[in-house]
């Protein structure tokens, strides 16, 4: 399953409301056992939706006169 921003939003809404059941954008529904499990799912889904940038970060150079 390819996750979307809507899935991230659904997980965040469930966490905020204290719910453990989440309906994903594709229509599937999962009931998580705990808030910790919901938060782990959110981290995993966010990682798939917005993977961390790879490569080098832009460099800043300071010049003094």
C-alpha distances in whole Angstrom, upper triangle without the diagonal:
4,6,10,13,13,11,13,16,15,15,19,20,20,21,24,25,25,22,20,18,15,13,10,10,9,11,10,13,13,17,17,21,22,22,22,18,17,19,17,13,15,16,12,10,13,14,10,11,15,16,19,22,23,27,30,30,33,36,39,43,46,49,52,55
4,7,10,11,10,12,15,15,15,17,19,20,21,23,25,25,23,21,19,16,14,11,10,9,13,12,15,15,19,19,22,23,23,22,19,18,18,17,14,14,15,12,9,11,12,8,8,12,13,16,19,20,24,27,27,30,33,36,39,42,46,49,52
4,7,8,6,8,11,11,11,14,16,16,17,20,21,22,20,18,17,13,12,8,8,9,12,12,13,14,17,17,20,21,20,20,17,15,15,15,11,11,12,10,6,8,10,7,6,10,12,15,18,20,24,26,26,29,32,34,38,41,44,47,51
4,5,5,7,9,10,11,13,14,16,17,19,20,22,20,19,17,14,12,9,7,9,12,13,15,16,19,19,22,22,21,21,19,16,16,16,13,12,13,12,8,9,11,8,6,9,12,15,18,20,24,26,26,28,31,33,37,40,43,46,49
4,5,5,6,9,10,11,12,14,15,16,18,20,19,19,17,14,13,10,9,12,14,15,16,17,19,19,23,22,20,20,19,16,15,16,13,11,12,12,9,8,11,10,7,9,12,15,17,21,24,26,25,27,30,32,35,38,41,44,47
4,5,5,6,9,10,10,12,14,15,16,18,17,17,15,11,10,8,6,10,11,13,13,15,17,18,21,21,19,20,19,15,16,17,14,12,14,14,10,11,14,13,10,13,16,19,21,24,28,30,29,30,34,35,39,41,44,47,50
4,5,5,6,9,10,11,12,14,15,16,15,14,12,9,8,5,6,9,10,11,11,12,14,14,18,18,16,17,15,12,13,14,10,9,12,11,8,9,12,11,9,12,15,18,21,24,27,29,29,31,34,36,40,42,45,48,51
4,5,5,6,9,10,11,12,14,15,15,14,14,10,11,9,10,13,14,14,14,14,15,15,18,17,15,15,14,11,11,12,9,6,9,10,6,6,10,10,8,10,13,15,18,22,25,27,26,28,31,33,37,39,42,45,48
4,5,5,6,9,10,10,12,14,13,14,13,10,11,9,10,13,14,15,14,15,16,16,19,18,15,17,16,12,12,14,12,9,12,13,10,10,13,14,11,13,16,18,21,25,28,29,28,30,33,34,38,40,43,46,49
4,5,5,6,9,10,11,12,11,11,10,6,7,7,8,12,12,12,11,11,12,13,16,16,14,16,14,11,12,14,11,9,13,14,11,12,15,15,13,16,18,21,24,27,31,32,31,33,36,38,41,43,47,49,53
4,5,5,6,9,10,10,9,9,9,6,9,8,11,14,14,13,11,10,11,10,14,12,10,12,11,7,8,10,8,6,10,11,9,10,13,14,13,15,17,19,23,26,29,31,30,32,35,37,40,42,46,48,52
4,5,5,6,9,10,10,11,12,10,12,12,14,17,17,16,15,14,14,13,16,14,11,13,12,9,8,11,10,7,10,13,11,10,14,15,14,15,18,19,22,26,29,30,29,31,34,35,38,40,44,46,49
4,5,5,6,8,8,10,10,9,11,12,13,17,16,16,14,14,14,14,16,15,12,14,14,11,11,14,13,11,14,16,14,14,18,18,17,18,21,23,26,29,33,34,32,34,37,38,42,43,47,49,52
4,5,5,6,5,6,7,7,9,11,14,17,16,15,12,11,10,10,13,11,9,12,12,8,10,13,11,10,14,15,14,15,18,19,18,20,22,24,27,30,34,35,34,36,39,40,44,45,49,51,54
4,6,5,6,8,10,10,13,14,17,19,19,18,15,13,12,11,12,10,7,9,10,7,7,11,11,9,12,14,14,14,17,19,18,19,21,23,26,29,32,34,32,35,37,38,42,43,47,49,52
4,6,8,10,12,12,15,16,18,21,21,20,18,16,15,14,16,13,10,13,14,11,11,14,14,12,15,17,16,16,19,21,20,21,23,24,27,31,34,35,33,35,37,38,42,43,46,48,52
4,5,9,11,11,14,16,18,21,20,19,16,16,14,14,15,13,11,14,15,12,13,16,16,14,17,20,19,19,22,23,22,24,26,28,31,34,37,38,37,39,41,42,45,47,50,52,55
4,7,9,11,14,17,20,22,20,19,16,14,12,11,12,9,8,11,12,10,11,15,15,14,17,19,18,19,22,23,23,24,26,28,31,34,38,39,37,40,42,43,46,48,51,53,57
4,6,8,11,14,17,19,17,16,12,11,9,9,10,9,8,12,12,9,12,15,14,14,17,18,17,19,22,23,22,24,26,28,31,34,38,39,38,40,43,44,48,49,53,55,59
4,7,10,13,16,18,16,14,10,8,5,5,7,7,7,10,9,7,10,13,11,12,16,16,16,18,20,21,21,23,25,27,30,33,37,38,38,40,43,44,48,50,53,56,59
4,7,10,13,15,12,11,7,6,4,6,9,10,10,13,11,9,13,14,12,13,16,17,15,18,20,20,20,23,25,27,31,33,37,39,38,41,44,45,49,51,54,57,60
4,6,10,11,10,8,6,5,6,8,12,12,12,14,12,9,12,13,11,11,15,15,13,15,18,17,17,20,22,25,28,31,34,36,36,38,41,43,46,48,52,55,58
4,7,8,6,6,4,7,9,11,15,16,16,18,15,12,15,16,13,13,17,16,14,16,19,18,17,20,22,25,28,31,35,37,36,39,42,44,47,50,53,56,59
4,5,5,5,6,8,11,13,17,17,17,18,16,13,15,16,12,12,15,14,11,13,16,14,14,17,19,22,25,28,32,34,33,36,39,41,45,47,50,53,57
4,5,7,9,12,15,17,20,21,20,22,19,16,18,18,15,14,17,16,12,14,17,15,13,17,19,23,25,28,31,34,33,35,39,41,44,47,50,53,56
4,6,9,12,15,17,21,22,22,23,20,18,20,20,16,16,19,17,14,16,18,16,15,18,20,24,27,29,32,35,35,37,41,43,46,49,52,55,59
4,6,10,13,16,20,21,21,23,20,18,20,20,17,17,20,19,16,18,21,18,18,21,23,27,30,32,36,38,38,40,44,46,49,52,55,58,61
4,7,10,13,17,18,19,20,17,15,18,18,14,16,19,17,14,18,20,18,17,21,23,26,29,31,35,38,38,40,43,46,49,52,55,58,61
4,7,10,13,15,16,18,15,13,16,16,13,14,18,17,15,18,20,19,19,22,24,27,30,32,36,39,38,41,44,46,50,52,55,58,62
4,6,10,12,13,14,11,10,14,14,11,13,16,15,14,17,19,18,19,22,23,26,29,31,35,38,37,40,43,45,49,51,55,57,61
4,7,9,11,13,10,9,13,13,11,13,17,16,16,18,20,20,21,24,25,27,31,33,37,39,39,42,44,46,50,52,56,58,62
4,6,8,9,6,6,10,10,9,11,14,14,14,17,19,19,20,22,23,25,29,31,35,37,37,39,42,44,48,49,53,56,59
4,7,8,6,8,11,11,11,14,16,16,17,20,21,22,23,25,26,27,31,33,37,39,38,41,44,46,49,51,55,57,61
4,5,5,6,9,10,11,12,14,16,17,18,20,21,23,24,25,26,30,32,35,37,36,39,42,43,47,48,52,54,58
4,5,5,6,9,10,10,12,14,15,16,18,20,21,22,23,24,28,30,33,35,34,37,39,40,44,45,49,51,55
4,5,5,6,9,10,11,12,14,15,17,19,20,21,21,22,26,28,31,32,32,35,37,38,42,43,47,49,53
4,5,5,6,9,10,11,12,14,15,17,18,20,20,21,25,27,31,32,32,35,37,39,43,45,48,51,54
4,5,5,6,9,10,10,12,14,15,16,18,19,20,24,26,30,32,31,34,36,38,42,44,47,50,53
4,5,5,6,9,10,10,12,14,15,16,17,18,22,24,27,29,28,31,33,35,38,40,44,46,50
4,5,5,6,9,10,11,13,14,15,15,16,20,22,26,27,27,30,33,34,38,40,44,46,50
4,5,5,6,8,10,11,12,14,14,16,20,22,26,28,28,31,33,35,39,41,45,47,51
4,5,5,6,8,10,10,12,13,15,18,21,24,26,25,28,31,33,36,38,42,45,48
4,6,5,6,9,10,10,11,12,15,18,21,23,22,25,28,30,34,36,39,42,46
4,6,5,6,9,10,10,12,15,17,21,23,23,26,29,31,35,37,41,44,47
4,5,5,6,8,9,12,16,18,22,24,24,27,30,32,35,38,41,44,48
4,5,5,6,7,10,13,16,19,21,21,23,26,28,32,34,38,41,44
4,6,5,5,7,10,13,16,19,19,22,25,27,31,33,37,40,43
4,6,5,9,12,14,18,20,20,23,26,29,33,35,39,42,45
4,6,10,12,15,18,21,20,23,26,28,32,35,38,41,44
4,6,9,12,15,17,17,19,22,25,28,31,34,37,41
4,6,9,12,15,15,18,21,24,27,30,34,37,40
4,6,10,12,12,15,18,20,24,27,30,33,37
4,7,9,9,12,15,18,21,24,28,31,34
4,7,8,12,14,18,21,24,27,31,34
4,7,10,12,16,18,22,25,28,31
4,7,8,12,15,18,21,25,28
4,6,9,13,16,19,22,26
4,7,10,13,16,20,23
4,6,10,13,16,20
4,7,10,13,16
4,6,10,13
4,7,10
4,7
4
